[in-house]
Amino acid sequence: MNDFIKTLLARRSIRAYTGEQVREEDLALILEAGTYAASGRGAQSGKIVVVQDKETIDLLEKLNAEAWGKPESKPFYGAPMVCVVLADTT
């Protein structure tokens, strides 16, 4: 098992980020792993959208905080990249 996967499996939370983007190879592994996540008997065709644009991340973070009823919070903790998972709820 490579070091990245070992770290991913052992790490539980992150509260600060360096600001660097995830390496392309690591991002590809993360996205591949995400496509294997359980999804309602395989009936859902989820889409993963990678967002690396700071303005868009800031907007998504604001919307997320408001949805949780904590508009002043920073739920993304300054992450330089966000993966948004979209799925048909029907």
N, C-alpha and C positions, 0 to 999 in steps of 0.2 A: 504494500500500500504506500502511495507516495506521501511525502510530508504534508502537502496541502490537504489531502483528505484526512490525514490523522489530526491535523489542526482543526479542520471543520467539524469533525466528530467530537473532539474534546472541548471545544470552546462553547460556552453557554451564552454569553452576552458581551456586547461591546458598548462602551459609553463614550468613547472618543476615537476619532479617526485621524490619520495623518494627512489626508487630503489627496493622496495619490490614488490614481485609478487602479482598478484590479487589472492584472495582466490578462491579455487576450486568452492565453491558454487556460488560466484559472477560471476566467469567466465562462469559457466554453464548457468546462467540467461542471461548474455550478448550474448552468442552464440545462445541461444534459441530465444532471441529477434531478432537477426540478421537473423535467418532463416525465420522470418515472414515479413521481409522487402519486399517492392514491387519489382517485378522482371519480367517485361515484360509480363503481363497477366499470370503470373505463369509458363511461358514456359521455363524460364531459371532455370537450376539446379545449383545454385551457391554452391561453396565449401568454407568453412572458415578454413584457416590454422592458427593455433596459433604458434607463434614463440617466444621462451623464451631464446634462445641461443644468447648471446651477439655478437659473431662473425657474425652470420647470420643476426641479426638485423642491425649491422653496415654495412654489404654489401647491404642489402635492402635499408637502409637509403641513402647510397651513390648513388645507382642506381636511387632512387626516386629523389634525388636532381639534378642529371644529367639530368633526363628526363624533369624536370621543367626548365632546363637551369640555375640553380643556384648551381653549383657543390660544392661550399664552405659552403652551408647552412646545417643546421641540422634539417630537417623537423620532425623528431620523438622526438626532445627535450629530448633525454636521456631516453625514455620510456623503462622499463625493459621487456616489452612484446608488441608484435605487432600482430594484427589480419590481415591476408592477405585474401582478398576476391577474389576468382577466378570464372570466369563465361565464358561460351562458347559465343563468340561474334556473332556466326551465328544465 
